[in-house]
């Protein structure tokens, strides 16, 4: 009948035979529990290291068309860390595309961009009389071992690119397989200049004279200590 009453009124009601329902206690105020200090850090993506930011800035200065990629760990010694996907690079006058490119470390991309402009495009103009429009590759990242060994390749860390050929503005296509020994004198000179230039920018460069596995491409990687064959 009643849900609240003073003590005196309750006694009177009980004496009169009425049932009294005491007032339900009010729930205590719920206070929010503060989040631990590390909560926001766990939710936020880690900021790129200063060296990574500097590398991305260098690629921008080189007018490369690229997309930064999230770090990926695939296990078994394979990962793509501080990597980008490059779609096009710039020469002295105009840009040129790339084929079959997967993730590649930013450092490797930066070296590759410099080599493409100063070592490939300029050599094509000076020796072959035509600008570069495309670099053909056989890929970059690949979770694999060095052939014939149980050691992981630099490709497994997105730190190497296999270059197979070059397409010029006049329509010519110069390939390592077809022109290293059988091309015209100018085409052979161009390919040798390209490899020599690569040896000045990359830690390891392997070409057709290294072994039969490289008869159709230049393997260029950032790691190594001036190993050029």
ABEGO torsion letter per residue (X at the ends): XBABBBAAAAAAAAAAGBBBBBBBBBBBBBBBBBBBAAAAAAABBBBBBAAAAAAAAAAAAAGBBBBBBBBBBAEGGBBBBGBBBBABBBBABEBBBBBGBBBBBAAAAAAAAAAAAAAAAAAAAAAAGBBBABBBBAEBBBBBBBBGBABBBAAAAGABBBBABBBBAAGBBBBAAAAAAABBAAAAAAAAAAAAAAAAABABBBBAAABAAAAABBBBBABEBGBBX
